[in-house]
Amino acid sequence: IRVFDISDKADPQYVTAVPTDCGSHTNTLVPGKDGEHEYVYVSSYSPRSAFPNCQPPHDKITVIEVPLDDPASAEVLDTPVLFPDGGNAGTSGCHDITAYPEGDVAAGACMGDGILMDISDPAEPVVTDVVRDENFAFWHSATFTNRGETVLFTDELGGGGGPTCNEGVGPERGANAIYTIGGTDEAPEMAFEGYYKLPRHQADTENCVAHNGSLIPTPGRDFFVQAWYQGGVSVIDFNDPTDATEIAYFDRDPIDDSDLVVGGSWSAYYYNGYVYSSDITRGLDVIKLEDPRFRVAERVVMDEFNPQSQPVYRPGRGHGR
């Protein structure tokens, strides 16, 4: 992990580096409650017996503490093992962790497992529930609803390089799985409610699978915008988590009609009235949502947005930190 001072955004300054055993794939920022520290949860994977530090099974993450008054002293605080009894087949670390600081929880998409963590002490995350799904090939990422009552996990079947949005693969693989969060404060549990898969079949020359997205900030309602590679961008209503449906989409033609060329929308994030879709091969698409249900979202103005340290949205204001 490398730390930079960006006080002058035109002249960023390197501060320090913090080594981790398996490098870093995805980094999740969790604010400290004392206002003096920030914490970074480092997700990494692909251990090998030939590596000096990154040995199997590697069922852990790295927690780094960054003192705000002395970021040069950032250091590894802990490397908690998330699966002391062993993870599911294929689990060798996490791919993504999404924090929901206001609710003191985080959700981990850990390749073979989906997890819920208590982060009331951000320096010591504790796994409180683990779920598995025989239809999921690669737990990729997670998003909480604005009330923190539901979490949506994505399955990146085929690693984003295959044509999985077709009749042969079906509606339950390479999809989203939606869980409600219940149980007790001391022992929260996730309960499966339903799947969402892109309802429009794509050509066999189009790589297509669930990928990165974000909530549309409509307080009291649950809408999600998501990238599906060459499946385009899908806007999802999951107010009923047992019956999530598509209410809008943006979809280009195949990059190549005769051969599979990997590309399409890698991420789609809502920010201050627009959806920004990062297309691997064609560049940036800026999308306007015209549906009246999203007018309230336009009154939520954010100064910044970090989808992996999820803010709480409030009408007429930015995030709740």
C-alpha positions in Angstrom: 0.0 0.0 0.0 1.4 3.4 -0.9 0.4 6.6 0.9 0.4 10.0 -0.8 -0.2 13.5 0.4 -2.7 15.1 -2.0 -3.2 18.4 -0.1 -2.1 20.0 -3.4 -3.8 17.9 -6.0 -1.7 19.3 -8.7 1.4 18.2 -6.9 0.9 14.9 -5.0 3.7 13.9 -2.7 4.7 10.3 -1.9 4.7 9.7 1.8 5.4 6.0 2.5 4.7 2.4 1.5 3.4 -0.4 3.7 4.2 -3.9 2.5 1.6 -6.7 2.7 2.1 -10.5 2.3 0.1 -10.9 -0.9 0.3 -7.4 -2.3 -3.0 -5.7 -2.6 -6.0 -6.1 -5.0 -8.6 -3.9 -3.5 -8.3 -1.3 -0.6 -11.2 -0.3 1.6 -11.0 2.9 3.6 -12.7 2.8 7.1 -12.7 6.0 9.1 -11.5 5.9 12.7 -13.9 7.0 15.3 -11.4 9.2 17.1 -10.9 11.5 14.1 -7.2 10.8 14.4 -6.8 7.6 12.4 -7.9 6.0 9.2 -7.9 2.3 8.6 -7.4 0.4 5.3 -8.6 -3.1 4.8 -6.5 -4.7 2.1 -8.0 -7.6 0.1 -5.5 -9.8 -1.8 -5.5 -13.3 -3.0 -3.8 -15.9 -5.3 -1.3 -17.4 -2.8 1.3 -19.9 -4.0 3.5 -22.3 -2.2 6.5 -21.0 -4.1 6.0 -17.4 -2.7 8.1 -16.4 0.3 5.2 -14.7 2.2 1.9 -15.3 0.3 1.4 -19.0 1.3 -1.9 -20.9 1.0 -4.5 -20.9 2.4 -4.3 -17.1 2.9 -7.8 -16.8 4.4 -7.0 -13.3 5.8 -7.0 -9.6 5.1 -4.5 -6.9 6.2 -5.5 -4.1 8.4 -3.4 -0.9 8.1 -3.6 2.0 10.5 -2.8 5.5 9.1 -2.3 8.3 11.8 -3.6 11.4 10.2 -1.1 13.7 11.9 1.8 11.4 10.9 0.8 9.3 7.8 4.5 8.4 7.3 4.2 6.1 10.3 1.3 4.0 8.7 1.8 0.3 9.5 0.2 -3.1 9.4 -1.9 -3.4 12.6 -3.2 -6.9 12.1 -3.8 -9.7 9.6 -7.0 -11.3 10.9 -7.9 -14.7 9.6 -11.5 -14.5 8.4 -12.0 -18.3 8.0 -10.3 -20.0 10.9 -12.0 -23.3 10.0 -11.2 -22.9 6.3 -13.1 -21.1 3.6 -15.1 -22.6 0.8 -13.4 -24.2 -2.1 -11.7 -21.5 -4.1 -11.5 -19.0 -1.2 -8.0 -17.7 -0.8 -8.6 -14.2 0.5 -11.2 -11.6 -0.4 -11.8 -9.8 -3.6 -13.7 -6.8 -2.3 -14.8 -5.4 1.1 -17.5 -2.7 1.3 -17.7 -0.8 4.6 -20.9 0.8 5.9 -19.4 2.9 8.7 -22.6 4.4 10.0 -23.9 0.9 10.7 -20.6 -0.4 12.0 -20.7 -3.2 9.5 -18.8 -4.4 6.4 -19.5 -7.0 3.8 -16.8 -9.1 2.2 -17.0 -10.8 -1.2 -14.4 -13.4 -0.6 -14.3 -15.5 -3.8 -16.0 -18.6 -2.4 -17.8 -16.9 0.5 -19.9 -13.9 1.4 -19.3 -12.5 4.8 -20.7 -9.9 7.2 -18.3 -8.2 9.6 -18.7 -6.1 12.8 -16.4 -3.0 12.4 -17.6 -1.1 15.5 -13.9 -1.2 16.4 -12.4 -0.6 12.9 -9.0 -1.7 14.1 -10.4 -5.2 14.9 -13.0 -6.4 12.3 -14.9 -9.5 13.4 -16.7 -11.9 11.1 -20.3 -12.4 12.3 -21.8 -14.4 9.5 -20.7 -16.4 6.5 -23.0 -17.4 3.5 -22.3 -19.7 0.5 -24.2 -20.3 -2.7 -23.8 -23.2 -5.0 -24.7 -20.9 -7.9 -22.0 -18.4 -7.2 -18.6 -19.0 -8.8 -16.7 -15.8 -7.7 -18.1 -13.5 -4.9 -16.8 -10.2 -6.4 -18.3 -7.2 -4.6 -21.0 -6.1 -2.2 -23.3 -3.1 -1.7 -25.5 -2.2 1.3 -28.9 -0.4 1.0 -29.0 3.1 2.5 -30.6 1.8 5.7 -28.1 -1.0 6.0 -30.9 -3.6 6.1 -30.0 -5.4 2.9 -26.8 -6.3 1.1 -26.4 -7.1 -2.6 -23.5 -9.4 -3.6 -22.3 -9.9 -7.2 -20.9 -13.0 -8.9 -18.3 -12.4 -11.5 -18.7 -15.8 -13.2 -15.9 -16.4 -15.7 -13.9 -13.4 -14.5 -15.6 -11.0 -16.8 -14.2 -12.6 -19.9 -17.0 -14.9 -20.9 -20.5 -14.6 -22.5 -22.6 -15.6 -19.5 -25.8 -13.5 -20.2 -27.5 -16.1 -22.2 -30.2 -18.8 -22.0 -27.6 -21.6 -21.5 -26.1 -20.1 -18.3 -29.5 -19.1 -17.0 -30.8 -16.5 -14.5 -29.1 -17.6 -11.3 -25.4 -17.8 -12.3 -23.3 -14.7 -13.0 -26.0 -12.8 -11.2 -26.6 -10.7 -8.0 -27.7 -12.4 -4.8 -29.7 -10.2 -2.4 -29.7 -10.9 1.4 -31.6 -9.2 4.2 -29.7 -8.7 7.5 -31.5 -9.9 10.6 -30.7 -11.8 13.7 -29.6 -9.7 16.7 -27.2 -6.9 17.2 -24.9 -9.4 18.9 -25.3 -12.1 16.2 -26.5 -10.6 12.9 -27.3 -13.0 10.2 -27.9 -12.8 6.4 -31.0 -14.4 4.9 -31.1 -15.1 1.1 -34.0 -13.4 -0.6 -33.5 -13.6 -4.4 -31.4 -13.2 -7.5 -31.2 -10.5 -10.1 -29.7 -11.3 -13.5 -29.7 -9.1 -16.6 -33.0 -10.0 -18.3 -31.8 -9.2 -21.8 -29.8 -12.1 -23.4 -26.6 -11.0 -25.0 -24.7 -12.4 -28.0 -22.1 -15.1 -27.6 -19.5 -12.5 -28.8 -20.3 -10.3 -25.8 -18.6 -10.8 -22.5 -21.3 -10.1 -19.9 -21.6 -10.7 -16.1 -22.5 -8.8 -12.9 -19.8 -6.2 -12.0 -19.4 -2.9 -10.3 -22.2 -0.5 -9.4 -23.6 1.7 -6.7 -26.9 2.8 -5.1 -28.9 5.6 -6.6 -29.4 8.0 -3.6 -33.1 7.8 -3.1 -33.7 7.8 0.7 -36.3 5.3 1.6 -36.1 3.4 -1.7 -33.7 0.9 -3.0 -32.4 1.4 -6.5 -29.0 0.2 -7.9 -27.1 1.0 -11.1 -24.7 -1.6 -12.3 -22.2 -2.4 -15.0 -22.4 -5.7 -16.9 -19.5 -5.4 -19.3 -20.9 -5.7 -22.9 -24.3 -6.2 -21.3 -24.2 -2.5 -20.7 -25.6 -0.6 -17.7 -28.7 -1.8 -15.8 -30.8 0.1 -13.4 -32.4 -2.2 -10.8 -35.4 -1.8 -8.5 -34.8 -4.1 -5.5 -37.3 -2.6 -3.0 -38.7 -6.1 -3.0 -35.5 -8.1 -2.5 -37.4 -11.3 -3.5 -38.2 -9.8 -6.9 -35.6 -7.4 -8.1 -36.4 -6.0 -11.6 -34.8 -3.9 -14.3 -36.4 -0.5 -14.8 -33.9 1.0 -17.3 -30.8 0.1 -19.2 -28.1 1.4 -21.6 -26.6 -1.1 -24.0 -24.3 -0.7 -26.9 -24.0 -3.2 -29.8 -21.3 -5.9 -29.6 -17.7 -4.7 -30.1 -17.3 -7.3 -32.8 -20.2 -9.3 -34.3 -18.0 -12.3 -35.2 -15.4 -12.6 -32.4 -15.5 -12.2 -28.7 -13.5 -9.1 -27.8 -13.4 -8.4 -24.1 -14.7 -5.0 -23.2 -17.8 -3.1 -22.2 -18.9 -1.3 -19.0 -16.5 -2.2 -16.1 -18.2 0.1 -13.6 -21.2 2.3 -13.3 -21.5 4.8 -10.5 -24.2 7.4 -9.7 -22.9 10.8 -8.8 -24.8 14.1 -8.5 -27.5 13.5 -11.0 -25.6 11.3 -13.5 -24.4 7.8 -14.0 -20.7 7.5 -15.1 -19.9 4.3 -16.9 -16.3 3.3 -17.6 -16.3 1.4 -20.8 -13.1 -0.6 -21.2 -12.8 -0.2 -25.0 -14.9 2.9 -25.8 -14.2 5.3 -23.0 -16.5 7.1 -20.6 -20.3 7.2 -21.0 -22.3 9.8 -19.0 -25.9 8.8 -18.6 -28.9 10.8 -17.5 -31.8 9.1 -15.7 -35.1 10.6 -16.7 -37.4 8.5 -14.5 -39.5 10.6 -12.1 -38.5 8.2 -9.3 -35.0 9.5 -9.4 -35.8 13.2 -9.0 -35.2 13.0 -5.2 -31.7 11.7 -5.9 -30.8 14.9 -7.7 -31.3 16.7 -4.5 -28.6 14.6 -2.8 -25.4 16.6 -3.5 -22.1 14.9 -2.7 -18.7 16.6 -2.4 -17.1 13.2 -2.8 -18.1 9.5 -3.2 -16.3 6.3 -2.3 -18.5 3.3 -3.1 -16.4 1.0 -0.9 -16.8 3.2 2.2 -20.5 3.6 1.7 -22.1 6.9 2.8 -25.6 7.4 4.1 -27.7 9.6 1.8 -30.0 12.4 3.0 -32.2 14.6 0.9 -30.5 18.0 0.1 -27.2 16.9 1.6 -24.2 14.9 0.9 -23.0 11.9 2.7 -23.5 11.4 6.4 -19.9 11.4 7.6 
